[in-house]
Amino acid sequence: QELQKRGYDLYLAPSAIIYHNKAYRLKGAIIDSYHHGRLFASRRVANVRFAIRAFRGLLSAVLPVLLPGRIVLRTVGKKRHLSELFICFPYLFLLTTAWSYGEFCGYFAGEGGSARKWK
């Protein structure tokens, strides 16, 4: 939204291939994922009634299955990097579970100190 306010047009290019070559330590990546999820959820419901926050918080319990499931389906559909997906799936599951727990906490308890952890 901020980019659009500044006059930029956003486009979706499904054929684009992006390479992200950065090394992460597992513990730090899990912590970052948790804080990103918590901050995302808290800002998503910043001015929303508690009942809606609680509903979304309860729905976050399905995210550890839904999020990696989407990634698996998209990757299999493109028929690329299947061996890499198989190798990294345990890490993918850990990271999406940490994100999901962060969302749960964000919906119920707000952002806490997660904004300061954003990297």
C-alpha positions as CSV (number, residue, x, y, z in Angstrom):
1,Q,0.0,0.0,0.0
2,E,2.8,2.4,0.8
3,L,4.4,1.8,-2.6
4,Q,1.1,2.5,-4.3
5,K,0.7,5.7,-2.3
6,R,4.0,6.8,-3.7
7,G,2.8,6.2,-7.2
8,Y,4.3,2.8,-8.0
9,D,2.4,0.2,-9.9
10,L,2.6,-3.4,-8.7
11,Y,2.5,-6.4,-11.0
12,L,2.2,-10.1,-10.5
13,A,4.5,-12.0,-12.9
14,P,4.0,-15.8,-12.4
15,S,6.7,-16.6,-14.8
16,A,9.3,-14.6,-12.8
17,I,12.0,-16.8,-11.1
18,I,13.6,-15.3,-8.0
19,Y,16.7,-16.7,-6.4
20,H,17.3,-15.9,-2.7
21,N,20.7,-17.0,-1.6
22,K,21.1,-16.1,2.0
23,A,22.3,-18.4,4.8
24,Y,20.4,-18.5,8.1
25,R,21.0,-20.2,11.4
26,L,18.0,-22.3,12.3
27,K,17.4,-20.8,15.8
28,G,17.5,-17.3,14.5
29,A,15.3,-18.1,11.5
30,I,12.7,-19.7,13.9
31,I,12.8,-16.7,16.2
32,D,12.4,-14.3,13.2
33,S,9.6,-16.3,11.8
34,Y,7.7,-16.2,15.1
35,H,8.2,-12.4,15.5
36,H,7.1,-11.8,11.8
37,G,4.0,-13.8,12.4
38,R,3.2,-12.1,15.6
39,L,3.7,-8.6,14.2
40,F,1.7,-9.5,11.1
41,A,-1.3,-10.7,13.1
42,S,-1.2,-7.9,15.6
43,R,-1.3,-5.2,12.9
44,R,-3.9,-7.1,11.0
45,V,-6.3,-6.9,13.9
46,A,-5.1,-3.7,15.6
47,N,-8.6,-2.1,15.6
48,V,-10.7,-5.2,15.6
49,R,-13.1,-6.5,18.4
50,F,-11.7,-9.2,20.6
51,A,-14.2,-11.8,19.3
52,I,-12.8,-11.5,15.8
53,R,-9.2,-11.5,17.1
54,A,-10.0,-14.7,19.1
55,F,-11.6,-16.3,16.0
56,R,-8.6,-15.6,13.9
57,G,-6.4,-16.8,16.7
58,L,-8.2,-20.1,16.8
59,L,-8.0,-20.4,13.1
60,S,-4.2,-20.0,13.2
61,A,-4.1,-23.6,14.6
62,V,-4.5,-24.8,11.0
63,L,-1.6,-22.7,9.6
64,P,1.1,-25.3,10.3
65,V,-0.6,-27.5,7.7
66,L,-2.0,-24.9,5.4
67,L,1.1,-22.8,4.8
68,P,3.6,-25.6,3.9
69,G,0.8,-27.3,2.0
70,R,0.4,-24.3,-0.2
71,I,4.2,-24.2,-0.8
72,V,4.3,-27.9,-1.6
73,L,1.3,-27.7,-4.0
74,R,2.8,-24.7,-5.8
75,T,6.2,-26.3,-6.1
76,V,4.9,-29.6,-7.3
77,G,2.7,-27.8,-9.8
78,K,5.7,-26.0,-11.3
79,K,7.6,-29.3,-11.4
80,R,10.8,-27.6,-10.3
81,H,13.0,-28.0,-7.2
82,L,11.2,-31.1,-6.0
83,S,14.3,-32.7,-4.5
84,E,15.2,-29.4,-2.7
85,L,11.6,-29.3,-1.4
86,F,11.9,-32.8,0.0
87,I,15.2,-32.0,1.7
88,C,14.1,-28.7,3.2
89,F,10.5,-29.7,4.2
90,P,11.3,-30.3,7.9
91,Y,12.8,-26.8,8.1
92,L,9.8,-25.4,6.2
93,F,7.5,-27.1,8.7
94,L,9.4,-25.6,11.6
95,L,9.4,-22.1,10.2
96,T,5.7,-22.1,9.3
97,T,4.8,-23.5,12.7
98,A,6.8,-20.8,14.4
99,W,5.0,-18.2,12.2
100,S,1.7,-19.8,13.1
101,Y,2.4,-19.6,16.8
102,G,3.5,-16.0,16.3
103,E,0.2,-15.3,14.6
104,F,-1.7,-16.9,17.5
105,C,0.1,-14.8,20.0
106,G,-0.3,-11.7,17.9
107,Y,-4.1,-12.1,17.7
108,F,-4.5,-12.7,21.4
109,A,-1.7,-10.6,23.0
110,G,-0.8,-8.0,20.5
111,E,2.7,-7.4,19.0
112,G,4.6,-7.4,22.3
113,G,8.3,-6.7,21.5
114,S,8.1,-8.2,18.0
115,A,8.3,-4.9,16.2
116,R,11.8,-4.4,17.6
117,K,12.8,-7.8,16.4
118,W,11.9,-7.2,12.7
119,K,15.0,-7.6,10.6
